[in-house]
């Protein structure tokens, strides 16, 4: 069985990375596994352990940090959040594609631990389009939107550290580009050569 690919997807708030990820997963079907984060915060109403998050104690989380069992982790508002390395490795061994949608800083941690992952940056068509998307949500003040735009500018400056940049001008078009990237990555010599050599063996 061929090993799956870890697809790390980042992008500024409002770029539509979540929507693009959902469209990509819908196109690919069951071959794609969405990475589930681990957290020390308490479950909210309706959340299911193992589906929404893996809920653990702070002590267990910190022990996992010491044991180097996270692809990446961070602390927000007094709670840890991280990506369990063993769960990702398990799905990759099954031959599944693993989609990890995370912030830029988390993606840089993953780069250090799993260089074979595919890093895709989802970018807006323009800063004006990003502003309009954030404004259309109707959930934040203009001051907060402007703060998000400044953060987006800083994140976009780090896009050169990714393997690919996909401009989200239209969701399904962006999802198709990600599918093309994954197909091409599977065909790379470094990944395909073992299976090809086995195929060409002569008894």
C-alpha positions in Angstrom: 0.0 0.0 0.0 1.3 3.4 -0.9 1.8 5.9 1.9 -0.6 8.8 2.1 0.3 12.4 1.9 0.1 15.0 4.6 -1.4 18.2 3.2 -0.7 21.3 5.3 -3.0 24.2 4.4 -2.7 27.7 5.8 -3.9 31.2 4.8 -5.1 34.4 6.3 -8.5 34.7 8.0 -11.1 35.4 5.2 -9.1 33.8 2.5 -11.5 30.8 2.5 -9.1 28.1 3.4 -11.8 26.2 5.4 -14.2 26.3 2.5 -11.6 25.3 0.0 -10.5 22.3 2.3 -14.2 21.2 2.5 -14.6 21.4 -1.3 -11.4 19.4 -1.8 -12.4 16.7 0.7 -15.8 16.4 -1.0 -14.2 15.9 -4.3 -11.8 13.2 -3.0 -14.3 11.3 -0.8 -13.2 8.9 1.9 -9.5 8.9 0.9 -9.1 12.2 2.8 -8.8 12.2 6.6 -9.3 15.5 8.4 -6.7 15.9 11.3 -8.3 16.2 14.7 -6.6 18.4 17.2 -6.0 17.6 20.9 -6.8 20.2 23.5 -6.9 20.8 27.3 -10.1 22.8 27.3 -13.4 21.3 28.3 -15.8 20.0 25.7 -18.5 22.4 24.6 -22.1 21.2 24.3 -22.5 18.8 21.4 -18.7 18.2 20.9 -17.6 14.6 20.6 -14.3 13.3 21.9 -12.2 12.0 18.9 -14.4 13.8 16.4 -14.2 17.5 17.2 -11.2 17.3 19.5 -9.3 14.8 21.6 -9.9 16.2 25.1 -7.1 15.5 27.6 -5.8 16.9 30.9 -3.1 19.6 31.0 -0.8 17.0 32.6 -1.3 14.5 29.8 -0.8 17.2 27.2 2.4 18.5 28.8 3.7 14.9 29.0 3.1 14.5 25.3 5.1 17.7 24.7 8.0 16.2 26.6 7.7 13.0 24.7 7.7 14.8 21.4 4.3 13.5 20.4 3.0 16.5 18.6 3.5 17.7 15.0 2.8 21.2 16.3 1.2 22.8 19.3 0.4 26.2 20.8 -1.3 27.7 23.8 -4.3 30.0 23.5 -6.2 31.7 26.3 -4.8 29.3 28.9 -5.4 26.1 26.9 -3.2 23.9 24.8 -4.0 22.9 21.2 -2.0 20.5 19.2 -1.8 17.9 16.4 -1.1 14.4 17.7 1.7 12.9 15.6 0.7 9.2 16.2 -2.8 9.8 14.7 -1.4 11.5 11.6 1.2 8.7 11.1 -1.5 6.0 11.5 -3.7 7.5 8.7 -0.7 8.1 6.4 0.3 4.4 6.9 -3.2 3.4 5.8 -2.6 5.3 2.6 -5.0 8.1 3.4 -4.5 11.8 2.6 -4.3 13.8 5.8 -5.5 17.4 5.6 -4.1 19.7 8.3 -5.6 23.2 8.3 -3.5 25.3 10.6 -2.0 28.8 11.2 1.3 29.8 9.6 3.3 29.4 12.8 2.0 25.9 13.3 2.8 25.0 9.7 6.4 26.1 10.3 6.6 23.7 13.2 5.3 20.9 11.0 7.9 21.7 8.4 10.7 21.0 10.9 9.2 17.6 11.9 7.8 16.3 8.6 9.6 17.8 5.6 7.8 15.4 3.2 4.5 17.1 3.9 3.0 19.2 1.1 2.5 22.9 2.2 -0.1 24.9 0.4 -0.9 28.6 1.1 -4.4 29.8 0.3 -4.3 33.4 -0.8 -7.0 35.9 -1.5 -7.3 37.4 -5.0 -6.4 40.8 -3.5 -6.4 42.6 -0.2 -9.5 44.5 -1.4 -11.3 41.1 -1.9 -10.1 39.9 1.5 -11.5 43.1 3.1 -14.9 42.6 1.4 -15.0 39.0 2.5 -14.3 39.9 6.1 -16.8 42.7 6.0 -19.5 40.5 4.5 -19.4 38.2 7.5 -21.0 40.9 9.5 -19.6 39.5 12.8 -16.7 41.9 13.5 -16.1 45.6 13.8 -14.2 47.5 11.2 -11.4 48.0 13.7 -11.0 44.2 14.2 -11.2 43.7 10.4 -8.4 46.1 9.9 -6.4 44.2 12.5 -7.0 41.0 10.6 -5.9 42.7 7.4 -2.6 43.7 9.0 -2.1 40.1 10.3 -2.9 38.8 6.8 -0.2 41.0 5.3 2.3 39.5 7.7 1.2 36.0 6.9 1.3 36.6 3.1 4.9 37.7 3.4 5.6 34.1 4.7 3.9 32.4 1.7 7.3 31.9 0.1 8.0 29.2 2.7 5.2 27.0 1.3 5.5 24.6 -1.6 2.5 26.0 -3.5 0.4 29.1 -3.5 -3.3 28.7 -4.5 -5.3 31.9 -5.1 -8.9 31.4 -4.0 -10.6 33.3 -6.7 -13.3 30.6 -6.9 -13.7 27.8 -4.4 -14.1 24.8 -6.8 -11.3 26.1 -9.0 -9.0 26.4 -5.9 -10.0 22.8 -4.8 -9.2 21.5 -8.3 -5.8 23.1 -8.1 -5.1 21.3 -4.8 -6.2 18.0 -6.4 -3.8 18.6 -9.3 -1.0 19.3 -6.7 -1.7 16.1 -4.9 -1.7 14.0 -8.1 1.6 15.5 -9.1 3.2 14.9 -5.7 2.1 11.2 -5.8 3.9 11.0 -9.2 7.2 12.4 -8.0 10.0 10.0 -8.5 11.0 10.0 -4.8 7.5 8.7 -3.9 6.7 6.6 -7.0 10.0 4.8 -7.7 9.6 2.0 -5.1 6.2 0.9 -6.5 7.5 1.2 -10.0 10.6 -0.9 -9.3 8.4 -3.6 -7.7 6.1 -3.5 -10.8 9.1 -4.0 -13.1 10.7 -6.9 -11.2 11.4 -9.9 -13.3 11.3 -13.3 -11.8 
